[in-house]
Amino acid sequence: MSSSQVTIKDIARILGVSASTVSRALKNHPDISEATKLAVNELAEKLKYEPNAVALSLKHSRSQTIGVIIPEIVHYFFSSVISGIEDVAYDAGFTVIICQSNEKYDREVANVKALLSHRVDGILVSISKETSRFDHLYAIQERGVPMVFFDRIISEIQTDHVIIDDRKAAYDATKHLIDGGRKRIAHFAGPQNLLLGRERKEGYLQALKEVGLPVDPDLIIEADSFEKAIIATNRLLDMESVPDGLFAVNDLTAIGAMQTLQRRGMKIPKDIAVVGFSDGRFSGITEPNLTSVDQHGYEMGTVATEMLLNRLLHPSDEPAQSRVLNANLIVRGSSSLA
């Protein structure tokens, strides 16, 4: 008999006792004799009996499961977030179901439906690039399931969230380039339907305006992937006046730009300094190493999960909470001549 087929009724039949006796014996109930408890537990161990998690969740109205929806697990930042989520969740006795939207709205909707059908106790969400309609996310709230956004949030939905100060981080990155003597700085921007894309662009613009540098719309290009960076960088290099600095919305975009610049004979950072965003593992293996903003993904995962567990374990009518984490610029060779 395989362990997946063993039930309390099977144990009861073999021992010649009732199913309720077996159930109470497994729970160490005082009304059950020590001899019966011993016999039940020994047989349960021999048969590799495991409690039915679905049945227990129906009985206790809690599945002890948290759902997570992320855009893509391949990014170092999101894998770091997941590590933080899992550490906090497992310490609290919860398991984690991870779903990827692959940056697709339809996939994100399907993820929500799947998690709700699995009766998860709460959901952590970072929205996809395509998400501009939110009915599926409102549906989570309508079901009474706690939800926390992280990194990519939606201002239209009032719920707990944890982010970094994207505007300040982008300002600091751009100001670093300015302080290094760069006068014509390009920005490879993220999708403007995402709040973080808008905030990082605003931080870039703020830094330029603060010191009186002109804002050239031709230097602001929506490019948030390695492939798009190649096209955008070639476009910059074909301009009559080539930029001497570049702030990219993420590290993969920055790396795509660096490789293209080097293929076309540009020296980094002598001819053009480059700054990325997220400080993933690749930032330390480029040549030169990439200056980047550390988003502290692991910390974001732990904080988001703690917020969700607080809602689960201590329900209240408190208004939505916002946690803003500090990000810091890690300066390396791609932007420093020293």
N, C-alpha and C positions, 0 to 999 in steps of 0.2 A: 504494500500500500504506500503510494507516494505521499510526501508531506503536504502537497497541495490539496490532497483529497481528505486528509484526516480532519474529523470534526469531533466536537464534544460527544455527539451521539455515538460515534465509532468507539471512543474510549469507554463510554458507558456500557455499550453492548458487550465489549470484550470482558469487562470487569463484572458484568451482571448487576450494575447499579443504575440509578436514574440519571438522566442528563443534568438535572438540577444539582444532584450530589456532586457530579464531576465539576460542574461550574463553580460550586462553592468551595470544593477542595482546592481548585486551582487558585482561588482567591484567599486561601488560608482562613476560611470561615471557622469561628470557634465551635460551631455546632457539629462540625465534622471531625470524626476521630482521627488521631494521629496516624493510625494504621491505614485508614482509607486515603488520607492525604498523601502518604508515602507511596501507596500503590498507584494512585492517579498520576502523581508527578513523575514517577519512574516510567510509567507507560507513555505518558505524554512526551517525555524526553526521548524514549526509545523510538517512538513513531515520528519524532520531529514535528510535533503539533505546534502550530502557531495560531494565535487568535485571529479572527477575521476582522481586518481593519475597517472594512466597509460597514460591517454590522455594528462594530463598536462606535463608529462615527454617527450612525443613525441613532444609536441608543443615547449617546452623550451629546448629540447636536454639535459636535465639533470633530473635524477630521484630523486635526493636528498637522495640517498641511498648508503651506503658503505657496501661492503661485507667483511667478516672476515672468514678465514680458520684457524682453530686451530687443533692440534692433538687430545686433549681430554679435555672436559670442567670439568671433575671431579677433575682435579688437581688444588689445591689452587692457584698455580702460574698463570695458564691460566685464572682462574676465576677472579683473581685480574687484569690481563691485560684487560680482557673484561670490567670490571668496569671502568677502565681508558678510554678505547676506547669510551664507551657509553656516559660518561660524556662530553667529548670534542665534540663528534659528535652531540649529541642532543642540546648542547649549540649553535652549528653552524647551526642548522636547518636540520640535516641529521638523517635519521633512519639507523639502523644497522641490517643486515642479518648475522646470525652466522651459520657457517657450521663446522661440525666435520669430520676430516678424519679418526678418530679412529685408527690412526697410519697405515693406509692402503694407498698405492699408488693409487690403482684404485678408491678408495673413494675420494681421493684428486682431481683426474682428473675429476670425476663426479661433485664435488663441484665447480670447476672452470667453467665447462660448464653451470651449473645451474645459477651461479652468472652472467655470461656473458649474458645468455638468459633473465635474469631479468633486464638487462641494468643498472647494478650498475655503479656508477660514478668512483669508485676506489676500490681496493682490498688490504687488509692487510693479510699477509700470514706468518704462521710458519709451516715449512714443516714436513711431517711425517717421521718416522724412516725408512720407506721403500723407500722413494723417492731418486732415483739415476738417473732418466731420467727427463728431464725438458721441453719437448716440450709443455706441457700444460701451463707452466709458461711463456715460450717465446710467446705463443699465446696471452696472456694478453697484452704484450707489443705491439705485432703486431696489435692488435685491437685499440691501442692508449689509453688504459685504464691505468691510473696511478696505480702503485703497490709499496707497502712498505713491506719489510720483517721485522720481529721482532723475537728475541731470536734465532730461528733456521734459518740461512740464507744460501744462495748459492753464493759462491764467483764467480762462472762462469757467473752469471747474474748481469749486472751492473744496479742497481736500489737502491733507498734510503733504508736504513735499520737502525735499532736500536738494540743494543746488550749491554750486560755487558762485561767487560774484563774477559772472562772466564779463561784465562790462569793465570792472576794475582790472581783472586779469588781462584783458585785451589792451586796456590803456597802458598797463605796466609793460607789456610786451612791446608795444609801439613806442612808448617813451624810451625804452632801452635802446631801440634802434636810433631814435632821435639823439639821445645822449651820446651815441657813438659816432655822431656826425652825419647821419643819413638824412638827406633832404627830399628825396623822391621815393616814397615808400608805397609799395603796392599791397593790396590785401586780397587774398583768395578767401572769399566769404562762404559761409554755409547757407543752406536754404533759408530764405527770409520768412517762410511760414513757421519756422521753428523759433521760439523765443530766444534760445541761446545764439542762433545765427544772427538775429537782430542785435542782441546785446553785445556780441563780440565786434560787430561792425561799428556800433555806436562808440565802444571804447576806443577803437582805432581812430574814428573821426574826432573824438574828443581830444585825443593826444595831439593830432595834427593842428587842430584849431587853437589849442591852448598856446602853442608856440608860433602861431601865424603861418604855418606851412599851408600852401594851397591844397585844396581837395580836388583831385583830378578824377572824374568819374571813369575814365578809361583805365585807371589803375585799380579799380574795384571790380573784380570778376568773380562770379559765383562758380567756385571750383572746390569741391569737398571730397575728392577721391584722387587716388594716384593717377588714374587715367585722365581725368579732367585737368589735373595739374600739368601734365605734359603739354596738352593743347594750349592751356592758358599761359604757360611759361614761354612757349614759342611765340605766342601773340605779343607778349611783353617785349621779347627780344627783337621783334620785327619793328618796334616803334622807333621813331626818329630819336627820341630821348628815352634811353633805357633806365629803368629804376635802379636805385642803389641799395634798396632794402625791400624785404618781403615779410609780411606777417601772414601766416597761413592758419586756417581755422582748425586744422588738426595735423598730427604728425605725418600721416601717410601722404597728405597733400604736400606738405613741406618737403618730404623726401622725394616725391615725384618731381617737384620743382628743382631740387638740388641736382638730381641726376641729369635732368634736361639742361640745366645751366652748365654743368661740367662737360656734357657732350658737345656743347656749342662753344667751348673754350673759355667760359667765364670762371674766374677764381673766386672761391668762397672762403672768407668773407671780404677779400680785398676789393673785388668788383661789386659784389652784392652780398649783403648780410641777410641771413634767413632765420626766422623764428617760427617754431611750430606750437602745437597745443595738445597736451595730454601726457607728455613725458612717458611714452611707452618704451618698451624694451628696444625698439629699433633706434631710438634717439641716441643710444650709447654706442651703436655700431656703425653709424654713418661716418664718412670721412669728408670733412671734419665732423666731429660729434655735433648733434643738433641741439641748439638752445630751444627750450620748450617750457610750457607752463605745466606744472605738476598739479593734476586735478584731485589727487588723493582718493582714488577710486575705492580702495579697501575701506577707508573711513566712511565714505559716502554709503557704501553697502551696509556697514554696521549701524550707522545712524538711521538710515531708512527703515531697517528691520526693527530696531528698537522702537521707532515711532509706531510702526504697524502693530507690534506686540502690545504696546501700551494701549492702543485702541481696542485690541482683542481682549486683553486680560483685565482692563480697567475702563469699561465703557463709560462715556460721559458725553455731555452736550457741549463740550468745549469747542470753540471755533477752530477752524483749520490752522495748523501750526506750520510755520516756515522756518527751516534751518538753513542758514547760509554758511558754508564752509570757506575757510581761507585757502586760496591757491597761491603758489609762489613760483617765480620764474627761476629756472635752473639754467644758468648761463654756461654755454660751452663754446666750442671753436667756431661754429657756423656764424656767430655774430660778433666775436671778439678777436681783435687783431693781436691781443697780448699773448 
